[in-house]
Amino acid sequence: MSRTVIDLDARASILDASERLAAAPADAPVVFVVPAGAPFARNAVFLDVARALAGQRRISLVSSDPRARSIAASVHVPAYASLGSLEREELDPTEKLGAPRRAALASVVARRPAPSLGSPARAIAIAASVLGAVLLLLVVVLPSAAVSVTPSSIPMPGATFTIRAGPGGEVPAQPLSATITTKVTGIATGSRTEDIKATGSVHFTNQTTDDLTIPKGTVVQTTTGSDRVQFATTETKTLPRSVIVFVTVIPGTADVAVEAVAGGVAGNVAANRIVISNNARYQVTNPAPTTGGDTKKIPVVLAEDYSVATVKGNVDRALADEANNQKLRWKSQLAGDAVVWVGTPSLTSQGGLSDVVGKEVATFDVPVTAAVQGFAVAGDQPTKAALERYRTMASPGNVLDERTAQFNAVATVADNGVSWKITASGTQSPQLDSVRIRGALAGRTPAEVRELLSAQGLQLTDLRISPTWWPRMPLLDARIAVN
């Protein structure tokens, strides 16, 4: 079985031995190699304290000093004169006892006088030594302390670095691709006018006793002059003859549909305004107004309208909106908290000029198609990767306080992945080493504890010593708890 060998010098005390013991492995036997005269091996109490601190580990003593070996044996600590004796497990390196030597030793023992404490002064001295040893044991073992510290914050150097997700990058990413189609809408600025002819009905009265035919296109009008409005019949009709019964004339009449010869609002005339015809054999009039005459402006798409609609800015915005819709579709297909990053769409086709120019519409659409590339990345990225990178930039002996870390990320999506330009800031704190802190605080006064911690960048938030009246920290750092 492997052993832990602790070499102590001639000035070694129980404090030195306990520090070395605390640093030794917890699962191997411990051997103290002590030179003659060392304070550690002069008192059985020290050896007993070391045995208690060792816990489940077996301890042994190697010393050339017979007195030290004797003291060790008194507290049940195996003692050897040399490391060779230890290996052979010979508690005393003297010659083996034969029968003659056993008889001699027995006779010596038989003649030995009964032990005596001697004079009263010697008895008092022995009692005082025992009391002193007990008090020393209490000084070493009894006190305990609990220390709570908070590291002071030190600004971290600002840093700028790049994190990439994708093949060969720090962050894994799932590539995505799709073809998207959308449209840009334009407004027609060209136009043409269209006159709409008024329509109505004219009442014809036959002035003869013959049936008359009113051909389609027969012209009638309002009054003569510059403001006259002409109308033409839009159908052919027969005007019945007028009949004389006794002295009464029963005229033949017919209503014929008419349409203004010229379009526009001028063809909307009031009732009984159409009274003139080009034939004296019948009379005309319009019992009701003519209506529907109008002048309309019809929009027409020009080549310039196409150019304005398909300007790069308009196409880019339309494709960016559709790429965002594709991003939402991808997101709905992914599980977990994955985030989709989408690049700039690459235009592949666009509707042509001849498809829209000349159309009589107020607005028109031009279809556009593009390829879009995306990447799915874990939702905690790039913050997680940035934190790991920034953590390595802490000064020696300090650690990043992750609660204060702040990152500003600007993403760029390319064909090979997503790149983030990270700007990082935060604070750092001294790295806490509880073993080193306990060793430094052992035996110190509260004032010294506060000053020592402050020098190491630590703020003392709580100090409790038990018993409360004890003036110093425990001598054994194992009796100090650091939070």
VOGU-3710 file (C-alpha; in Angstrom, 3 decimals, decimal comma):
1> msrtvidlda> 0,000/0,000/0,000  1,407/3,450/-0,891  2,138/5,826/1,962  2,356/9,576/2,265  5,719/10,455/3,849  5,838/13,852/5,594  9,367/15,064/6,429  9,436/17,540/9,329  12,411/19,658/10,292  13,921/20,042/13,763
11> rasildaser> 11,686/23,081/14,495  8,422/21,475/13,395  5,450/21,999/15,746  1,906/20,616/15,806  0,830/23,510/13,520  3,376/22,521/10,874  2,356/18,881/11,144  -1,377/19,684/10,905  -0,881/21,870/7,770  1,088/19,120/6,048
21> laaapadapv> -1,488/16,556/7,140  -4,385/18,625/5,753  -2,700/18,762/2,358  -2,022/14,983/2,262  -4,297/12,557/0,349  -7,326/11,464/2,353  -7,058/7,768/1,480  -3,388/6,833/2,180  -1,499/6,047/5,438  0,712/8,894/6,693
31> vfvvpagapf> 4,280/8,565/7,980  5,870/11,453/9,926  9,687/11,467/9,672  10,810/13,513/12,688  14,423/14,419/13,578  15,600/14,140/17,170  14,536/17,043/19,342  11,657/18,268/17,169  8,905/19,898/19,310  6,229/17,882/17,503
41> arnavfldva> 7,476/14,571/19,013  8,211/15,840/22,499  4,644/15,796/23,769  2,143/12,945/23,621  -0,684/15,503/23,295  0,696/16,706/19,927  0,859/13,167/18,596  -2,647/12,462/19,865  -3,931/15,615/18,118  -2,270/14,526/14,866
51> ralagqrris> -3,835/11,088/15,182  -7,271/12,719/15,641  -6,769/14,998/12,648  -5,801/12,023/10,492  -9,273/10,564/10,912  -9,477/7,155/9,256  -5,882/7,326/7,992  -3,278/5,265/9,861  -0,296/7,363/11,037  3,212/6,198/11,972
61> lvssdprars> 6,338/7,887/13,334  9,922/7,394/12,147  12,541/8,932/14,446  16,030/8,067/15,650  15,087/9,573/19,033  14,153/6,716/21,450  12,246/9,202/23,604  10,095/10,278/20,658  9,355/6,645/19,811  8,423/5,982/23,435
71> iaasvhvpay> 6,023/8,962/23,516  4,443/7,810/20,271  3,907/4,315/21,623  2,157/5,784/24,671  -0,619/7,173/22,454  -0,763/4,046/20,267  1,134/5,564/17,320  3,477/2,962/15,759  7,108/4,189/15,913  10,155/3,063/13,992
81> aslgsleree> 13,817/3,922/14,223  14,268/4,129/10,440  12,370/3,863/7,178  13,939/0,450/6,720  12,441/-0,665/10,019  9,147/0,704/8,805  9,324/-1,390/5,656  10,145/-4,495/7,728  7,611/-3,424/10,376  10,195/-3,773/13,166
91> ldpteklgap> 9,041/-1,586/15,995  12,541/-1,757/17,593  15,669/-2,402/15,508  17,483/-4,313/18,294  18,585/-7,919/18,068  16,050/-10,692/18,379  15,527/-11,994/21,932  16,829/-15,485/22,623  16,119/-17,601/25,700  19,211/-16,425/27,697
101> rraalasvva> 18,376/-12,752/27,027  14,730/-13,230/28,001  15,879/-14,751/31,334  18,244/-11,820/31,945  15,569/-9,273/31,179  13,156/-11,103/33,468  15,608/-10,964/36,336  16,188/-7,258/35,768  12,459/-6,643/35,814  12,099/-8,662/38,982
111> rrpapslgsp> 14,771/-6,595/40,759  13,353/-3,221/39,528  11,969/-1,197/42,440  8,368/-0,069/42,443  7,820/3,180/40,588  7,492/6,303/42,668  6,515/9,860/41,935  9,452/10,976/44,039  9,333/14,299/45,858  6,165/16,491/46,051
121> araiaiaasv> 7,822/19,026/43,728  8,193/16,333/41,064  4,544/15,336/41,461  3,486/18,981/41,095  5,650/19,364/38,003  4,111/16,254/36,422  0,617/17,496/37,191  1,452/20,911/35,777  2,784/19,306/32,593  -0,375/17,264/32,179
131> lgavllllvv> -2,519/20,332/32,796  -0,465/22,345/30,338  -0,824/19,597/27,745  -4,598/19,534/28,267  -4,794/23,325/27,960  -2,700/23,205/24,828  -5,001/20,569/23,389  -7,975/22,805/24,143  -6,251/25,799/22,506  -5,605/23,786/19,387
141> vlpsaavsvt> -8,829/21,799/19,075  -11,564/23,751/20,876  -11,881/27,024/18,865  -13,759/27,143/15,548  -14,677/29,960/13,195  -16,881/30,675/10,170  -15,864/33,366/7,686  -18,078/34,779/4,915  -16,351/36,774/2,167  -17,445/38,572/-0,979
151> pssipmpgat> -14,974/39,127/-3,814  -14,566/42,761/-4,837  -15,522/43,585/-8,429  -12,842/44,707/-10,878  -13,754/45,939/-14,378  -12,948/43,425/-17,100  -11,134/44,732/-20,167  -13,568/45,405/-23,003  -13,248/42,886/-25,818  -14,409/42,423/-29,405
161> ftiragpgge> -14,328/39,014/-31,039  -16,215/36,864/-33,558  -18,317/33,731/-32,947  -19,385/31,598/-35,912  -22,111/28,961/-36,214  -21,818/26,461/-39,006  -19,266/24,020/-40,446  -15,947/24,505/-38,636  -17,407/27,119/-36,273  -17,639/27,180/-32,477
171> vpaqplsati> -21,408/26,681/-32,553  -23,305/23,869/-34,366  -25,924/24,973/-36,912  -28,489/23,253/-39,150  -28,421/24,648/-42,719  -31,752/25,563/-44,361  -32,554/26,725/-47,923  -35,665/27,582/-49,949  -36,947/29,400/-53,057  -39,327/32,255/-52,299
181> ttkvtgiatg> -41,725/34,117/-54,620  -43,416/37,450/-53,991  -44,361/40,575/-55,964  -43,856/44,321/-56,155  -46,812/46,576/-56,894  -46,680/49,620/-59,162  -49,047/52,515/-59,959  -49,987/53,500/-63,531  -49,304/57,156/-64,241  -50,298/57,164/-67,940
191> srtedikatg> -53,910/57,692/-69,059  -56,282/58,172/-71,966  -59,742/59,795/-72,090  -62,886/58,066/-73,273  -66,130/59,943/-74,056  -69,319/58,047/-73,258  -72,375/58,907/-75,344  -75,663/59,841/-73,726  -78,724/57,701/-74,563  -82,449/58,187/-74,425
201> svhftnqttd> -85,694/57,853/-76,381  -87,314/60,182/-78,982  -91,068/60,266/-79,673  -91,846/60,424/-83,433  -95,255/61,721/-84,723  -96,289/60,988/-88,321  -97,516/64,038/-90,246  -98,788/61,976/-93,209  -101,262/59,263/-93,967  -98,480/56,964/-95,164
211> dltipkgtvv> -96,461/54,517/-93,134  -92,924/55,866/-92,772  -89,717/53,963/-92,102  -87,298/55,565/-89,659  -83,939/53,999/-90,495  -81,264/53,363/-87,931  -78,958/56,385/-87,816  -81,703/58,944/-88,399  -80,385/62,225/-86,914  -82,435/64,472/-84,662
221> qtttgsdrvq> -81,156/67,414/-82,619  -81,945/70,017/-80,066  -81,850/73,543/-81,418  -79,831/75,069/-84,151  -76,704/77,016/-83,380  -73,349/76,318/-81,776  -74,840/74,592/-78,736  -76,924/72,090/-80,669  -76,655/68,432/-79,687  -77,329/65,763/-82,263
231> fattetktlp> -78,630/62,276/-81,669  -78,914/59,278/-83,994  -81,437/56,489/-83,769  -79,956/53,135/-82,809  -82,715/51,027/-84,304  -85,002/50,928/-87,366  -88,702/51,382/-86,804  -91,859/51,877/-88,840  -93,813/54,999/-87,995  -97,552/54,193/-88,473
241> rsvivfvtvi> -99,623/56,432/-90,717  -101,933/59,043/-89,262  -105,686/58,245/-89,637  -108,578/60,726/-90,109  -111,789/59,617/-88,531  -114,551/62,026/-89,420  -112,954/65,323/-88,514  -110,523/63,881/-85,998  -106,897/63,082/-86,885  -105,387/60,165/-85,067
251> pgtadvavea> -101,607/60,554/-85,542  -99,295/57,617/-85,896  -96,467/57,651/-83,284  -93,447/55,593/-82,336  -90,752/55,820/-79,640  -87,245/55,158/-81,001  -84,008/54,744/-79,022  -81,337/57,336/-79,733  -77,715/57,908/-78,832  -75,758/61,184/-78,846
261> vaggvagnva> -73,594/61,551/-81,914  -70,736/62,969/-79,782  -69,725/61,620/-76,416  -69,514/63,653/-73,277  -71,755/65,345/-70,806  -73,200/67,647/-73,478  -75,392/64,752/-74,592  -77,325/64,877/-71,320  -80,217/67,125/-72,351  -83,445/67,906/-70,566
271> anrivisnna> -86,877/66,644/-71,603  -88,532/68,158/-74,693  -85,234/69,606/-75,936  -84,913/67,362/-78,973  -87,368/68,967/-81,378  -85,656/69,224/-84,766  -85,382/66,553/-87,439  -84,219/66,538/-91,034  -87,566/65,350/-92,352  -90,752/67,468/-92,437
281> ryqvtnpapt> -92,953/64,382/-92,661  -92,742/63,754/-88,895  -92,208/65,668/-85,712  -89,883/64,673/-82,830  -89,469/65,357/-79,157  -87,938/63,651/-76,116  -90,460/63,129/-73,318  -87,612/62,291/-70,844  -84,046/63,596/-70,446  -81,175/61,778/-72,078
291> tggdtkkipv> -78,573/60,439/-69,652  -75,215/58,692/-69,368  -73,090/61,147/-71,269  -69,647/61,370/-69,637  -65,901/61,741/-70,207  -63,753/59,137/-68,369  -59,992/59,033/-67,735  -58,620/55,510/-68,245  -55,233/54,692/-66,506  -52,488/53,210/-68,679
301> vlaedysvat> -49,208/51,584/-67,456  -46,100/53,256/-68,857  -42,531/51,921/-69,085  -41,473/54,451/-66,460  -44,066/52,977/-64,071  -42,415/49,561/-64,428  -38,977/51,037/-63,702  -40,213/52,795/-60,575  -41,976/49,684/-59,272  -38,981/47,390/-59,786
311> vkgnvdrala> -36,311/49,700/-58,393  -33,829/47,713/-56,248  -35,050/49,097/-52,945  -38,633/47,970/-53,606  -37,562/44,496/-54,720  -35,230/44,071/-51,723  -37,964/45,059/-49,262  -40,482/42,684/-50,816  -37,990/39,794/-50,756  -36,927/40,592/-47,186
321> deannqklrw> -40,568/40,430/-46,038  -41,073/37,094/-47,765  -37,767/35,786/-46,338  -39,073/36,649/-42,881  -42,259/34,679/-43,643  -40,065/31,740/-44,701  -38,144/32,129/-41,431  -41,414/31,757/-39,491  -42,309/28,664/-41,525  -38,919/27,109/-40,760
331> ksqlagdavv> -39,292/27,966/-37,085  -42,665/26,203/-36,904  -41,056/23,040/-38,299  -38,217/22,949/-35,733  -38,399/21,501/-32,232  -37,200/23,123/-29,022  -35,903/26,655/-28,633  -33,934/26,795/-31,882  -33,539/30,239/-33,465  -33,518/30,651/-37,262
341> wvgtpsltsq> -31,126/33,144/-38,821  -31,866/34,114/-42,452  -29,509/35,694/-44,955  -30,200/38,240/-47,689  -32,301/36,705/-50,517  -30,596/36,321/-53,896  -32,842/37,405/-56,809  -33,238/34,716/-59,484  -36,086/35,995/-61,751  -38,408/38,971/-62,241
351> gglsdvvgke> -41,482/39,723/-64,377  -40,725/41,523/-67,670  -41,534/45,022/-68,940  -43,752/43,769/-71,776  -45,987/41,927/-69,311  -47,440/45,137/-67,872  -46,716/48,135/-70,098  -49,855/49,311/-71,946  -52,302/47,655/-69,581  -55,300/49,832/-68,717
361> vatfdvpvta> -55,199/49,273/-64,936  -54,691/51,573/-61,993  -52,137/49,277/-60,301  -50,078/46,334/-61,488  -47,952/43,548/-59,952  -44,501/42,310/-60,996  -43,582/38,815/-59,690  -40,063/38,288/-58,236  -38,352/35,028/-57,216  -35,235/34,538/-55,062
371> avqgfavagd> -33,170/31,890/-53,226  -32,790/32,283/-49,456  -30,289/30,594/-47,097  -30,873/30,119/-43,376  -29,386/28,376/-40,325  -31,037/26,979/-37,183  -28,989/27,578/-34,017  -29,641/26,722/-30,354  -31,561/29,447/-28,549  -28,805/30,105/-25,968
381> qptkaalery> -26,319/31,027/-28,688  -24,262/33,086/-29,265  -24,432/34,177/-25,611  -23,186/30,824/-24,292  -20,184/30,693/-26,623  -19,403/34,372/-25,998  -19,452/33,754/-22,243  -17,001/30,882/-22,586  -14,685/32,996/-24,742  -14,877/36,056/-22,469
391> rtmaspgnvl> -14,258/33,923/-19,377  -10,759/33,103/-20,647  -9,915/36,819/-20,822  -10,034/37,334/-17,036  -6,768/38,478/-15,436  -4,600/35,803/-13,726  -6,026/34,895/-10,325  -9,446/36,335/-11,195  -12,675/34,916/-12,587  -15,411/36,557/-14,666
401> dertaqfnav> -18,513/37,515/-12,707  -21,016/36,047/-15,157  -23,884/38,020/-13,612  -22,360/41,254/-14,918  -21,337/40,029/-18,366  -23,021/41,921/-21,212  -22,754/41,144/-24,922  -23,756/43,137/-27,982  -23,964/40,866/-31,031  -24,248/41,898/-34,697
411> atvadngvsw> -25,087/38,921/-36,947  -24,065/38,300/-40,547  -25,462/35,323/-42,480  -23,382/33,874/-45,316  -23,435/30,648/-47,289  -21,141/28,938/-44,761  -22,960/29,944/-41,564  -23,806/32,745/-39,154  -21,095/35,061/-37,793  -21,599/37,331/-34,795
421> kitasgtqsp> -19,350/40,256/-34,025  -19,433/40,348/-30,223  -18,663/43,370/-28,073  -18,254/42,209/-24,442  -18,022/43,968/-21,084  -18,288/42,914/-17,432  -16,461/42,631/-14,129  -14,088/40,095/-12,615  -13,405/38,985/-9,042  -10,492/37,296/-7,275
431> qldsvrirga> -10,673/33,508/-7,527  -11,592/32,018/-4,154  -9,280/29,297/-2,783  -10,778/28,219/0,529  -7,740/26,081/1,472  -5,369/29,004/0,951  -7,683/31,394/2,793  -8,008/29,060/5,808  -4,242/28,638/6,022  -3,690/32,410/5,850
441> lagrtpaevr> -6,276/33,199/8,543  -5,245/30,565/11,136  -4,220/32,184/14,432  -5,065/35,749/13,291  -7,024/38,385/15,212  -10,289/39,691/13,662  -8,562/42,962/12,705  -5,767/41,052/10,997  -8,328/38,864/9,235  -10,108/41,889/7,782
451> ellsaqglql> -6,863/43,532/6,663  -5,510/40,314/5,152  -8,711/39,637/3,181  -8,881/43,220/1,944  -5,325/42,942/0,622  -6,436/39,896/-1,391  -9,412/41,725/-2,935  -11,980/40,133/-0,616  -14,556/41,866/1,568  -15,329/40,310/4,951
461> tdlrisptww> -19,119/40,156/5,309  -19,371/37,951/8,425  -16,965/36,521/11,029  -18,077/34,218/13,813  -15,621/32,710/16,325  -16,706/30,027/18,785  -16,546/30,454/21,676  -17,461/34,090/21,152  -14,938/35,359/23,716  -12,021/33,670/21,937
471> prmplldari> -9,633/36,453/20,769  -8,107/34,752/17,719  -8,883/32,471/14,845  -8,291/28,744/15,494  -4,704/27,555/15,145  -5,897/24,611/13,065  -7,133/25,801/9,669  -9,335/22,697/9,527  -11,411/24,392/12,239  -12,131/27,381/9,949
481> avn> -15,083/27,320/7,519  -14,960/29,730/4,560  -18,155/30,675/2,731
//
